[in-house]
Amino acid sequence: MYRRYNDMNSYLRGLFGRRVQKITVDAGLTCPNRDGTIATGGCIYCNARGSGTGAHARGLSVTEQLQQGKQALSKRYNARKFIAYFQSFSNTYAPLTRLQALYDEALAVEDIVGLSIGTRPDCVSPPIIDLLQSYTADHLVWLEYGLQSAHNATLRFINRGHDRQRFCTAVEMTRNRGLKICAHVILGLPGEDREKMLATADLLAGLDVDGVKLHLLYVVSGTRLEELHHEGRVHCLEQKEYVTLVCEFLERLPQRMVIQRLTGDPHPQELVAPGWAVRKNETLSLIHETLEKKDTWQGKALGERPFAD
């Protein structure tokens, strides 16, 4: 069996010669779509935790979170190198001095070889890009932009607070600065059929970003999406539907793009629907089996040959 897509673990092994693990960091930041700058409700699928761990609210510093993560991941995966992943909310949305202090603190921890910064495309500016670029001489730096969909009607419905062009502008601002660009996409958003979802893959292929994270649309408690789901206005994909879409999405992405994630990872205690979303390993196995069965791979629709063994 040969590789069917350019996975993150293989990419990191190629760079560092060994397994590298991400450690999730909660920096206690917020989002312009929540604090009133753009809106107060946030995206319809995002609850008060903002996909975070709650570690900052528990009083844990960035250093303490990384030290705890290192201990756990070293034991579980025998990892010795790590990337600090600033995940919850918008991690470029703060004064520049605070951002620099957060990033510097993370990189001062032993065996942290890089940063991965999750943010929105409307939360970057030239000074922030300059700051992040300053770390690239000695560290790997990924800037992860939430796109979710290439369609403005969808972005308005989910209360995203920015349009497709804002994402494209952020990508152009970041390009050729030594930073790696990752786009987040959600499959199964309301009103989107197969053609619309695959059009998002075509946009990313055209922009030639460095990486992609795929998520399924799942409903968590305490969100506007939960209300819409209970009203019968939003329906989630079935597992087989999602698996098929992921495989077709991959076919349209160039092989140089690193696939950082193939499915979401909801907190089980918060999940409302679909129930299969918590069976991550099962979903990944089905994706791998489907790629094998169809004899397809990342980039096939673009005419790219299979990955070498």
C-alpha positions, 0 to 999 in steps of 0.5 A, a space after each residue: 500500500 502506498 501513500 494516497 495523500 501528503 499527510 502531516 506526520 510524513 511532512 514533519 518527519 521529512 523536515 526533522 527526521 523524527 516524529 513531531 507532535 503539536 501541543 494545543 495552547 490556549 492563550 486566552 485571546 478572543 475574536 472580533 466576531 465575538 467582542 463586538 468589533 464585527 459581531 457578538 455572536 460568533 460563527 454559528 458553530 462556535 461555542 464559548 470555548 472557541 474550540 479551546 481547552 479552557 487551559 487559560 481559564 484554569 490559570 495555566 501559562 503558555 509554558 505550563 501548557 506546553 510542559 504538560 503537553 510534552 510530558 503526555 505526548 512524549 509518553 504516548 508517541 515517543 515524540 521529542 520535538 513539538 510545535 506550539 499550536 495556538 488554537 482557540 479563537 483568533 491568535 493574531 488578535 491582540 496588540 503586537 507586544 502581547 502577541 510577541 510575548 506569547 510567541 516568544 514564551 512558547 519558543 523559549 520552551 525546550 524542544 519547541 521547534 515551531 509555531 502553528 497560529 490559528 486565526 482569521 484572515 481579517 486578523 492579520 496585518 503587515 506588522 503581524 506578518 513581519 513578526 511571524 516572519 522574524 521567527 522563520 529563520 530558526 523555526 517552522 511557522 504555520 499560519 492557519 486561516 479559517 476559510 470554511 467555504 469559498 462561497 460568500 452566501 455560505 459565509 454570510 449564513 454561518 455568520 463568518 464576518 468576512 468574505 472570500 476575497 478577505 481570505 484571498 487577500 490574507 493569503 497574498 499578504 502572507 505569501 513569500 514571507 517564509 511562512 506556511 499557509 494552511 486553510 481550514 475548510 468545513 464540509 457539509 455546511 448548510 446550502 452546499 452541495 457536492 459541487 459547491 464543496 469541491 469548488 472550495 478545493 478548486 479555489 485552494 488549488 488555484 491559490 496554491 496554499 501550503 496546507 489544508 485542514 478538513 473538518 466535518 460540520 458537527 453540532 455542539 451544544 450552546 451554539 446557534 447551530 444547535 438551535 437550527 439543528 433542533 428546528 430541522 433547518 440544518 442536517 449533518 452529513 452521513 459518515 459515508 457521504 463525508 468520506 466520499 467528499 473527502 476523497 474527492 476533495 483530495 483529488 483536486 488538491 496538488 500533492 505539494 499541499 500538506 493535509 494536516 487534518 481529514 476530520 474534526 475532533 469534537 469534545 464528546 460531552 459537547 457533541 449534539 450531532 452527528 453521533 459518528 463524529 466521535 469515531 475519528 479513527 473509524 472515519 479515517 480508516 474509511 477514508 483510507 479504504 475508499 482511496 484504496 478501493 477507488 485507486 485514487 489519490 491527492 492530485 489525481 484530478 489534476 493529472 498528478 501521478 501516484 505518490 512514490 512508495 
